[in-house]
Amino acid sequence: MGWFGDIVVKKTAILWLRNDFRLKDNKALIEASKYDQLIPIFIWDENLCTEWKVDGASKWWLH
């Protein structure tokens, strides 16, 4: 045991997801997955959505 006793320090990555949900070749996701913990963040901006209107169940799923 060191100075901190039984305290375990975990490294956390925060991944900001934008319009890129690729899994196979997403460099940011690959790097973030090397950390002990991963916090994904996605912010829905209705002003950027021009093709399809997101409503009802889709908004609930994103919440």
mmCIF file as gemmi writes it, N, C-alpha and C atoms, coordinates in Angstrom:
data_model
loop_
_atom_site.group_PDB
_atom_site.id
_atom_site.type_symbol
_atom_site.label_atom_id
_atom_site.label_alt_id
_atom_site.label_comp_id
_atom_site.label_asym_id
_atom_site.label_entity_id
_atom_site.label_seq_id
_atom_site.pdbx_PDB_ins_code
_atom_site.Cartn_x
_atom_site.Cartn_y
_atom_site.Cartn_z
_atom_site.occupancy
_atom_site.B_iso_or_equiv
_atom_site.pdbx_formal_charge
_atom_site.auth_seq_id
_atom_site.auth_asym_id
_atom_site.pdbx_PDB_model_num
ATOM 1 N N . MET Axp A 1 ? 0.838 -1.181 0 1 0 ? 1 A 1
ATOM 2 C CA . MET Axp A 1 ? 0 0 0 1 0 ? 1 A 1
ATOM 3 C C . MET Axp A 1 ? 0.877 1.237 0 1 0 ? 1 A 1
ATOM 4 N N . GLY Axp A 2 ? 0.443 2.196 -0.757 1 0 ? 2 A 1
ATOM 5 C CA . GLY Axp A 2 ? 1.182 3.447 -0.835 1 0 ? 2 A 1
ATOM 6 C C . GLY Axp A 2 ? 0.563 4.505 0.047 1 0 ? 2 A 1
ATOM 7 N N . TRP Axp A 3 ? 0.857 5.717 -0.265 1 0 ? 3 A 1
ATOM 8 C CA . TRP Axp A 3 ? 0.39 6.878 0.485 1 0 ? 3 A 1
ATOM 9 C C . TRP Axp A 3 ? -1.132 6.936 0.572 1 0 ? 3 A 1
ATOM 10 N N . PHE Axp A 4 ? -1.813 6.503 -0.479 1 0 ? 4 A 1
ATOM 11 C CA . PHE Axp A 4 ? -3.268 6.614 -0.526 1 0 ? 4 A 1
ATOM 12 C C . PHE Axp A 4 ? -3.982 5.389 0.035 1 0 ? 4 A 1
ATOM 13 N N . GLY Axp A 5 ? -3.278 4.434 0.548 1 0 ? 5 A 1
ATOM 14 C CA . GLY Axp A 5 ? -3.923 3.263 1.134 1 0 ? 5 A 1
ATOM 15 C C . GLY Axp A 5 ? -4.626 2.425 0.087 1 0 ? 5 A 1
ATOM 16 N N . ASP Axp A 6 ? -5.917 2.186 0.295 1 0 ? 6 A 1
ATOM 17 C CA . ASP Axp A 6 ? -6.69 1.332 -0.604 1 0 ? 6 A 1
ATOM 18 C C . ASP Axp A 6 ? -7.361 2.105 -1.737 1 0 ? 6 A 1
ATOM 19 N N . ILE Axp A 7 ? -7.086 3.374 -1.885 1 0 ? 7 A 1
ATOM 20 C CA . ILE Axp A 7 ? -7.724 4.177 -2.929 1 0 ? 7 A 1
ATOM 21 C C . ILE Axp A 7 ? -7.173 3.774 -4.295 1 0 ? 7 A 1
ATOM 22 N N . VAL Axp A 8 ? -8.081 3.512 -5.217 1 0 ? 8 A 1
ATOM 23 C CA . VAL Axp A 8 ? -7.7 3.167 -6.586 1 0 ? 8 A 1
ATOM 24 C C . VAL Axp A 8 ? -8.046 4.358 -7.476 1 0 ? 8 A 1
ATOM 25 N N . VAL Axp A 9 ? -7.06 4.844 -8.189 1 0 ? 9 A 1
ATOM 26 C CA . VAL Axp A 9 ? -7.284 5.974 -9.091 1 0 ? 9 A 1
ATOM 27 C C . VAL Axp A 9 ? -7.585 5.418 -10.475 1 0 ? 9 A 1
ATOM 28 N N . LYS Axp A 10 ? -8.739 5.792 -11.013 1 0 ? 10 A 1
ATOM 29 C CA . LYS Axp A 10 ? -9.125 5.358 -12.354 1 0 ? 10 A 1
ATOM 30 C C . LYS Axp A 10 ? -9.053 6.551 -13.295 1 0 ? 10 A 1
ATOM 31 N N . LYS Axp A 11 ? -8.56 6.3 -14.481 1 0 ? 11 A 1
ATOM 32 C CA . LYS Axp A 11 ? -8.484 7.353 -15.491 1 0 ? 11 A 1
ATOM 33 C C . LYS Axp A 11 ? -9.76 7.327 -16.319 1 0 ? 11 A 1
ATOM 34 N N . THR Axp A 12 ? -10.338 8.513 -16.511 1 0 ? 12 A 1
ATOM 35 C CA . THR Axp A 12 ? -11.606 8.636 -17.216 1 0 ? 12 A 1
ATOM 36 C C . THR Axp A 12 ? -11.429 9.455 -18.482 1 0 ? 12 A 1
ATOM 37 N N . ALA Axp A 13 ? -12.006 8.964 -19.566 1 0 ? 13 A 1
ATOM 38 C CA . ALA Axp A 13 ? -12.009 9.693 -20.837 1 0 ? 13 A 1
ATOM 39 C C . ALA Axp A 13 ? -13.41 10.22 -21.087 1 0 ? 13 A 1
ATOM 40 N N . ILE Axp A 14 ? -13.496 11.424 -21.617 1 0 ? 14 A 1
ATOM 41 C CA . ILE Axp A 14 ? -14.771 11.994 -22.048 1 0 ? 14 A 1
ATOM 42 C C . ILE Axp A 14 ? -14.736 12.043 -23.567 1 0 ? 14 A 1
ATOM 43 N N . LEU Axp A 15 ? -15.714 11.412 -24.197 1 0 ? 15 A 1
ATOM 44 C CA . LEU Axp A 15 ? -15.774 11.344 -25.654 1 0 ? 15 A 1
ATOM 45 C C . LEU Axp A 15 ? -16.953 12.165 -26.143 1 0 ? 15 A 1
ATOM 46 N N . TRP Axp A 16 ? -16.663 13.21 -26.896 1 0 ? 16 A 1
ATOM 47 C CA . TRP Axp A 16 ? -17.707 14.076 -27.442 1 0 ? 16 A 1
ATOM 48 C C . TRP Axp A 16 ? -18.11 13.522 -28.798 1 0 ? 16 A 1
ATOM 49 N N . LEU Axp A 17 ? -19.315 12.988 -28.875 1 0 ? 17 A 1
ATOM 50 C CA . LEU Axp A 17 ? -19.841 12.435 -30.119 1 0 ? 17 A 1
ATOM 51 C C . LEU Axp A 17 ? -20.585 13.523 -30.873 1 0 ? 17 A 1
ATOM 52 N N . ARG Axp A 18 ? -20.295 13.633 -32.13 1 0 ? 18 A 1
ATOM 53 C CA . ARG Axp A 18 ? -20.967 14.637 -32.951 1 0 ? 18 A 1
ATOM 54 C C . ARG Axp A 18 ? -21.83 13.907 -33.974 1 0 ? 18 A 1
ATOM 55 N N . ASN Axp A 19 ? -21.486 13.939 -35.223 1 0 ? 19 A 1
ATOM 56 C CA . ASN Axp A 19 ? -22.264 13.23 -36.244 1 0 ? 19 A 1
ATOM 57 C C . ASN Axp A 19 ? -21.539 11.98 -36.714 1 0 ? 19 A 1
ATOM 58 N N . ASP Axp A 20 ? -20.594 11.504 -35.94 1 0 ? 20 A 1
ATOM 59 C CA . ASP Axp A 20 ? -19.744 10.403 -36.355 1 0 ? 20 A 1
ATOM 60 C C . ASP Axp A 20 ? -19.91 9.231 -35.392 1 0 ? 20 A 1
ATOM 61 N N . PHE Axp A 21 ? -20.764 8.282 -35.762 1 0 ? 21 A 1
ATOM 62 C CA . PHE Axp A 21 ? -21.026 7.143 -34.882 1 0 ? 21 A 1
ATOM 63 C C . PHE Axp A 21 ? -20.359 5.86 -35.382 1 0 ? 21 A 1
ATOM 64 N N . ARG Axp A 22 ? -19.344 6.003 -36.243 1 0 ? 22 A 1
ATOM 65 C CA . ARG Axp A 22 ? -18.633 4.822 -36.74 1 0 ? 22 A 1
ATOM 66 C C . ARG Axp A 22 ? -17.92 4.134 -35.575 1 0 ? 22 A 1
ATOM 67 N N . LEU Axp A 23 ? -17.879 2.811 -35.605 1 0 ? 23 A 1
ATOM 68 C CA . LEU Axp A 23 ? -17.203 2.061 -34.549 1 0 ? 23 A 1
ATOM 69 C C . LEU Axp A 23 ? -15.862 1.492 -35.003 1 0 ? 23 A 1
ATOM 70 N N . LYS Axp A 24 ? -15.769 1.047 -36.235 1 0 ? 24 A 1
ATOM 71 C CA . LYS Axp A 24 ? -14.566 0.354 -36.698 1 0 ? 24 A 1
ATOM 72 C C . LYS Axp A 24 ? -13.354 1.263 -36.84 1 0 ? 24 A 1
ATOM 73 N N . ASP Axp A 25 ? -13.538 2.481 -37.338 1 0 ? 25 A 1
ATOM 74 C CA . ASP Axp A 25 ? -12.385 3.338 -37.626 1 0 ? 25 A 1
ATOM 75 C C . ASP Axp A 25 ? -12.487 4.717 -36.97 1 0 ? 25 A 1
ATOM 76 N N . ASN Axp A 26 ? -13.184 4.802 -35.853 1 0 ? 26 A 1
ATOM 77 C CA . ASN Axp A 26 ? -13.334 6.064 -35.131 1 0 ? 26 A 1
ATOM 78 C C . ASN Axp A 26 ? -12.132 6.231 -34.195 1 0 ? 26 A 1
ATOM 79 N N . LYS Axp A 27 ? -11.167 7.054 -34.608 1 0 ? 27 A 1
ATOM 80 C CA . LYS Axp A 27 ? -9.917 7.2 -33.849 1 0 ? 27 A 1
ATOM 81 C C . LYS Axp A 27 ? -10.151 7.7 -32.425 1 0 ? 27 A 1
ATOM 82 N N . ALA Axp A 28 ? -11.075 8.635 -32.261 1 0 ? 28 A 1
ATOM 83 C CA . ALA Axp A 28 ? -11.354 9.169 -30.921 1 0 ? 28 A 1
ATOM 84 C C . ALA Axp A 28 ? -11.909 8.077 -30.006 1 0 ? 28 A 1
ATOM 85 N N . LEU Axp A 29 ? -12.802 7.258 -30.525 1 0 ? 29 A 1
ATOM 86 C CA . LEU Axp A 29 ? -13.38 6.164 -29.738 1 0 ? 29 A 1
ATOM 87 C C . LEU Axp A 29 ? -12.316 5.122 -29.382 1 0 ? 29 A 1
ATOM 88 N N . ILE Axp A 30 ? -11.451 4.815 -30.328 1 0 ? 30 A 1
ATOM 89 C CA . ILE Axp A 30 ? -10.385 3.841 -30.072 1 0 ? 30 A 1
ATOM 90 C C . ILE Axp A 30 ? -9.465 4.336 -28.957 1 0 ? 30 A 1
ATOM 91 N N . GLU Axp A 31 ? -9.074 5.596 -29.005 1 0 ? 31 A 1
ATOM 92 C CA . GLU Axp A 31 ? -8.197 6.151 -27.966 1 0 ? 31 A 1
ATOM 93 C C . GLU Axp A 31 ? -8.905 6.215 -26.617 1 0 ? 31 A 1
ATOM 94 N N . ALA Axp A 32 ? -10.174 6.646 -26.614 1 0 ? 32 A 1
ATOM 95 C CA . ALA Axp A 32 ? -10.927 6.762 -25.365 1 0 ? 32 A 1
ATOM 96 C C . ALA Axp A 32 ? -11.152 5.399 -24.714 1 0 ? 32 A 1
ATOM 97 N N . SER Axp A 33 ? -11.247 4.355 -25.524 1 0 ? 33 A 1
ATOM 98 C CA . SER Axp A 33 ? -11.492 3.015 -24.974 1 0 ? 33 A 1
ATOM 99 C C . SER Axp A 33 ? -10.288 2.467 -24.209 1 0 ? 33 A 1
ATOM 100 N N . LYS Axp A 34 ? -9.152 3.114 -24.294 1 0 ? 34 A 1
ATOM 101 C CA . LYS Axp A 34 ? -7.955 2.685 -23.566 1 0 ? 34 A 1
ATOM 102 C C . LYS Axp A 34 ? -7.984 3.11 -22.097 1 0 ? 34 A 1
ATOM 103 N N . TYR Axp A 35 ? -8.926 3.976 -21.728 1 0 ? 35 A 1
ATOM 104 C CA . TYR Axp A 35 ? -9.043 4.452 -20.352 1 0 ? 35 A 1
ATOM 105 C C . TYR Axp A 35 ? -9.869 3.478 -19.519 1 0 ? 35 A 1
ATOM 106 N N . ASP Axp A 36 ? -9.796 3.635 -18.199 1 0 ? 36 A 1
ATOM 107 C CA . ASP Axp A 36 ? -10.555 2.767 -17.298 1 0 ? 36 A 1
ATOM 108 C C . ASP Axp A 36 ? -12.058 2.995 -17.418 1 0 ? 36 A 1
ATOM 109 N N . GLN Axp A 37 ? -12.442 4.239 -17.603 1 0 ? 37 A 1
ATOM 110 C CA . GLN Axp A 37 ? -13.853 4.604 -17.699 1 0 ? 37 A 1
ATOM 111 C C . GLN Axp A 37 ? -14.038 5.515 -18.906 1 0 ? 37 A 1
ATOM 112 N N . LEU Axp A 38 ? -15.228 5.462 -19.502 1 0 ? 38 A 1
ATOM 113 C CA . LEU Axp A 38 ? -15.529 6.285 -20.665 1 0 ? 38 A 1
ATOM 114 C C . LEU Axp A 38 ? -16.885 6.946 -20.478 1 0 ? 38 A 1
ATOM 115 N N . ILE Axp A 39 ? -16.92 8.257 -20.62 1 0 ? 39 A 1
ATOM 116 C CA . ILE Axp A 39 ? -18.174 9.003 -20.535 1 0 ? 39 A 1
ATOM 117 C C . ILE Axp A 39 ? -18.458 9.574 -21.92 1 0 ? 39 A 1
ATOM 118 N N . PRO Axp A 40 ? -19.438 8.979 -22.639 1 0 ? 40 A 1
ATOM 119 C CA . PRO Axp A 40 ? -19.784 9.529 -23.95 1 0 ? 40 A 1
ATOM 120 C C . PRO Axp A 40 ? -20.76 10.691 -23.789 1 0 ? 40 A 1
ATOM 121 N N . ILE Axp A 41 ? -20.561 11.751 -24.561 1 0 ? 41 A 1
ATOM 122 C CA . ILE Axp A 41 ? -21.445 12.917 -24.514 1 0 ? 41 A 1
ATOM 123 C C . ILE Axp A 41 ? -21.939 13.21 -25.921 1 0 ? 41 A 1
ATOM 124 N N . PHE Axp A 42 ? -23.25 13.331 -26.054 1 0 ? 42 A 1
ATOM 125 C CA . PHE Axp A 42 ? -23.86 13.69 -27.329 1 0 ? 42 A 1
ATOM 126 C C . PHE Axp A 42 ? -24.877 14.785 -27.06 1 0 ? 42 A 1
ATOM 127 N N . ILE Axp A 43 ? -24.777 15.89 -27.776 1 0 ? 43 A 1
ATOM 128 C CA . ILE Axp A 43 ? -25.709 17.006 -27.624 1 0 ? 43 A 1
ATOM 129 C C . ILE Axp A 43 ? -26.502 17.134 -28.913 1 0 ? 43 A 1
ATOM 130 N N . TRP Axp A 44 ? -27.809 16.972 -28.804 1 0 ? 44 A 1
ATOM 131 C CA . TRP Axp A 44 ? -28.678 17.065 -29.973 1 0 ? 44 A 1
ATOM 132 C C . TRP Axp A 44 ? -28.983 18.528 -30.265 1 0 ? 44 A 1
ATOM 133 N N . ASP Axp A 45 ? -28.699 18.951 -31.466 1 0 ? 45 A 1
ATOM 134 C CA . ASP Axp A 45 ? -28.983 20.32 -31.885 1 0 ? 45 A 1
ATOM 135 C C . ASP Axp A 45 ? -30.051 20.275 -32.968 1 0 ? 45 A 1
ATOM 136 N N . GLU Axp A 46 ? -31.273 20.635 -32.615 1 0 ? 46 A 1
ATOM 137 C CA . GLU Axp A 46 ? -32.375 20.584 -33.57 1 0 ? 46 A 1
ATOM 138 C C . GLU Axp A 46 ? -32.156 21.51 -34.757 1 0 ? 46 A 1
ATOM 139 N N . ASN Axp A 47 ? -31.349 22.538 -34.594 1 0 ? 47 A 1
ATOM 140 C CA . ASN Axp A 47 ? -31.093 23.469 -35.69 1 0 ? 47 A 1
ATOM 141 C C . ASN Axp A 47 ? -30.25 22.844 -36.795 1 0 ? 47 A 1
ATOM 142 N N . LEU Axp A 48 ? -29.505 21.801 -36.487 1 0 ? 48 A 1
ATOM 143 C CA . LEU Axp A 48 ? -28.669 21.151 -37.489 1 0 ? 48 A 1
ATOM 144 C C . LEU Axp A 48 ? -29.405 20.052 -38.241 1 0 ? 48 A 1
ATOM 145 N N . CYS Axp A 49 ? -30.527 19.633 -37.729 1 0 ? 49 A 1
ATOM 146 C CA . CYS Axp A 49 ? -31.293 18.552 -38.348 1 0 ? 49 A 1
ATOM 147 C C . CYS Axp A 49 ? -32.241 19.149 -39.384 1 0 ? 49 A 1
ATOM 148 N N . THR Axp A 50 ? -31.92 18.979 -40.647 1 0 ? 50 A 1
ATOM 149 C CA . THR Axp A 50 ? -32.754 19.564 -41.691 1 0 ? 50 A 1
ATOM 150 C C . THR Axp A 50 ? -33.504 18.516 -42.504 1 0 ? 50 A 1
ATOM 151 N N . GLU Axp A 51 ? -32.978 17.289 -42.595 1 0 ? 51 A 1
ATOM 152 C CA . GLU Axp A 51 ? -33.621 16.266 -43.414 1 0 ? 51 A 1
ATOM 153 C C . GLU Axp A 51 ? -34.836 15.647 -42.745 1 0 ? 51 A 1
ATOM 154 N N . TRP Axp A 52 ? -34.672 15.214 -41.484 1 0 ? 52 A 1
ATOM 155 C CA . TRP Axp A 52 ? -35.746 14.518 -40.786 1 0 ? 52 A 1
ATOM 156 C C . TRP Axp A 52 ? -36.063 15.221 -39.478 1 0 ? 52 A 1
ATOM 157 N N . LYS Axp A 53 ? -37.328 15.303 -39.184 1 0 ? 53 A 1
ATOM 158 C CA . LYS Axp A 53 ? -37.752 15.873 -37.908 1 0 ? 53 A 1
ATOM 159 C C . LYS Axp A 53 ? -37.699 14.766 -36.851 1 0 ? 53 A 1
ATOM 160 N N . VAL Axp A 54 ? -37.045 15.046 -35.76 1 0 ? 54 A 1
ATOM 161 C CA . VAL Axp A 54 ? -36.952 14.078 -34.666 1 0 ? 54 A 1
ATOM 162 C C . VAL Axp A 54 ? -37.992 14.461 -33.627 1 0 ? 54 A 1
ATOM 163 N N . ASP Axp A 55 ? -38.866 13.499 -33.298 1 0 ? 55 A 1
ATOM 164 C CA . ASP Axp A 55 ? -39.944 13.792 -32.365 1 0 ? 55 A 1
ATOM 165 C C . ASP Axp A 55 ? -40.298 12.518 -31.598 1 0 ? 55 A 1
ATOM 166 N N . GLY Axp A 56 ? -41.082 12.658 -30.577 1 0 ? 56 A 1
ATOM 167 C CA . GLY Axp A 56 ? -41.637 11.535 -29.829 1 0 ? 56 A 1
ATOM 168 C C . GLY Axp A 56 ? -40.612 10.542 -29.318 1 0 ? 56 A 1
ATOM 169 N N . ALA Axp A 57 ? -40.745 9.288 -29.781 1 0 ? 57 A 1
ATOM 170 C CA . ALA Axp A 57 ? -39.9 8.195 -29.295 1 0 ? 57 A 1
ATOM 171 C C . ALA Axp A 57 ? -38.427 8.433 -29.6 1 0 ? 57 A 1
ATOM 172 N N . SER Axp A 58 ? -38.142 9.046 -30.733 1 0 ? 58 A 1
ATOM 173 C CA . SER Axp A 58 ? -36.738 9.312 -31.079 1 0 ? 58 A 1
ATOM 174 C C . SER Axp A 58 ? -36.1 10.27 -30.087 1 0 ? 58 A 1
ATOM 175 N N . LYS Axp A 59 ? -36.827 11.303 -29.674 1 0 ? 59 A 1
ATOM 176 C CA . LYS Axp A 59 ? -36.294 12.236 -28.678 1 0 ? 59 A 1
ATOM 177 C C . LYS Axp A 59 ? -36.125 11.539 -27.331 1 0 ? 59 A 1
ATOM 178 N N . TRP Axp A 60 ? -37.065 10.662 -26.972 1 0 ? 60 A 1
ATOM 179 C CA . TRP Axp A 60 ? -36.961 9.937 -25.708 1 0 ? 60 A 1
ATOM 180 C C . TRP Axp A 60 ? -35.718 9.064 -25.717 1 0 ? 60 A 1
ATOM 181 N N . TRP Axp A 61 ? -35.451 8.382 -26.835 1 0 ? 61 A 1
ATOM 182 C CA . TRP Axp A 61 ? -34.296 7.5 -26.939 1 0 ? 61 A 1
ATOM 183 C C . TRP Axp A 61 ? -33.002 8.289 -26.776 1 0 ? 61 A 1
ATOM 184 N N . LEU Axp A 62 ? -32.94 9.498 -27.321 1 0 ? 62 A 1
ATOM 185 C CA . LEU Axp A 62 ? -31.74 10.322 -27.214 1 0 ? 62 A 1
ATOM 186 C C . LEU Axp A 62 ? -31.549 10.873 -25.809 1 0 ? 62 A 1
ATOM 187 N N . HIS Axp A 63 ? -32.612 10.937 -25.025 1 0 ? 63 A 1
ATOM 188 C CA . HIS Axp A 63 ? -32.513 11.461 -23.665 1 0 ? 63 A 1
ATOM 189 C C . HIS Axp A 63 ? -31.779 10.476 -22.823 1 0 ? 63 A 1
